[in-house]
Amino acid sequence: MIFVNKYALLDAGSALGNNCGPLLISKRHLEKSDVDEARIAIPGKYTTANFLLSLAFPSAKHKVEMLFSDIEDAVLNESVDAGLIIHENRFTYQSKGLRKIMDLGEYWESTTGLPIPLGGIAIRKDLPRDVQVEFNRILRESVLFARANPEATTHYIKKYAQEMDET
């Protein structure tokens, strides 16, 4: 795979999660048995969300890639039968009358007993080694600062959140 040849996975900034996986949702009632034939909006072919969907529904064949923030509207206006939502939308979809077909995070955790692999940060291998090491160090310090000072990011999160329920 070309990715492996050109990039190295950093050991700072990766994300694992519990109880925060992507949700497969629909506007109308869909049984799990209907998913294989449904048109499903996904946030990208090479995303954790699509990987989990492919594990849970390996025969799902009608996937439509779109920007993650457009998926909920595509389900609401019925241009797709179902959507794979991530980020803030997983907490607010019910208020718009949408239904959960499956929590793919729960599926992963119950199947593997492991946290969900949400993402990693890679760096180009052709950058000078000292640049790679320094970038990783700075990223690590940033993560450690954010964990030690969660209130420091609240304003930023509120400013850029697509949807937010502060309860």
N, C-alpha and C positions, 0 to 999 in steps of 0.2 A: 504494500500500500504506500502510495507516495507520501502520505501524511507522516508516516514513521520516518521516512528518509529525510524529510525537510524540517521537521519540528521535534522539539523535546518537551515532554511534559514537566512543568515546574513542580516543585514540592511545596509551594506556597500558593494559597488562593483557590485550591480545589474545593468543591462543595459536595457534601453528602447530606442526606436529610432523612428524617422520620416524619411520617404523617403529613407530607407536603408534596406528594406526587401529582402528576397531571391527572385531570378528570376528563372522562369521555362523557359528553352531555348531548342532549337533544331537546328539541322543542316539543315534539309529540312523543308519546310512549313508544320506545323501541326495546324489544327484548334483546338479550345478548345474542340470541340466534339470528337476529336481523343485521347484526354489525357487518358480517362478511359481504353483504350486498349493498350496504349503505354508502352514500357519498360522504366522506369524512374529511373535514378541514383539519390539517395538521400544521404545526408551526415550523416545519422544515423536515426534509428527508433525513438529515444527519443529526437529529436532536434526540436527547434522552427520552422525550415524550413519544416520539415515533418508534424508538427502539422498544419501549415498554408496550406500546400498542401492538407492535409486531409480535411480541412474545405472547401477549394475551389473546390476540386475534390474528394468527399467522395467515389466515385466508382472506383477510380484509384486502380488497383489491382496488377500491375506488377512492384513493387518497388525493386530496387537493391541497397543495402547499400554498400557504398565505402567511402574511404577517400575523404574529401571535395576537396582537391587539385588534385584529379584524375578525377573528374567528367567531366570537360571540355574536356579532352582528350578522355574520353569514348564517349562523344557525337560526337566529331570530327571524331573518327575512326568508328563510327556507331555501337559500341557494345551495345549501348542503343539508344532508339529513342529520348529521352529527358533527361535533367539533371536539377537538382535543385542546382543552384550555390549561394554561399555566399562569404563574404569577398571581396578580391580584384577582383576576377573574374567578379563580377557583374558590374565592371566599364570598363572591357577590352574585354569582349566576342565578341562585334561587330567587333572589329579589326581582328578577326579570321573568320569572315563570319558567325557567329552564329546568330540566330534570337530569339527574345523574344516572348514567348507565353503569359506569364502573369507575372506581378510584384505582388508577393504575399503580399508584404508590402502595396502596394496601395489597394489591395483587402481587407486586414485587416482593414486599416484605413478608407476606404470608408464604410465598413460594420459596424464597431464598433464606429468610431469617436475617437478612442484611439491610443496612440503610440504602436508600436510593442514591445511585450515582448521578448527581445533578449536573456536574460540569467540572472542567479542569481548565487550567491556563497553560498554553503552550507558547514556546518561543522558537524563532527560527534558528536552526543549527548553524547557519552560515554567518550569524552575527559573531563578533569576537567573543571569546570565552569570558573575558573580564566584564563585558557588557551583559552577558547572560547572568553571570553570578551577581552583579550589582543590581540588576532588575529584580531578580528573585529576592535579594536581601530587602530592597525597598518595599516590594510587595508584601513580604512577610511582616515588616514593621507596620505597614498600613493596616493589615488584618489584625495584628495584635493591638494596635491603637484603637481600632473600631470595637474590638471585643471588650477592651478595658473602659471605653468611653461611649457606651451606646447612645447616650443623649446627644452626643456631638453630631450624629447623623440624622436625627429626627427631622430637622428642618428640610434637609435635602430630600429625604424620602417623601415627605408630604408634598414638596414642590413638584416632584417628578412622577409620583404614583399615578397610574392610569385610573385606578379605582382604589378607594380606601375606606375601610370601616374601622373607626378608632375604638370600637367597643371591645 
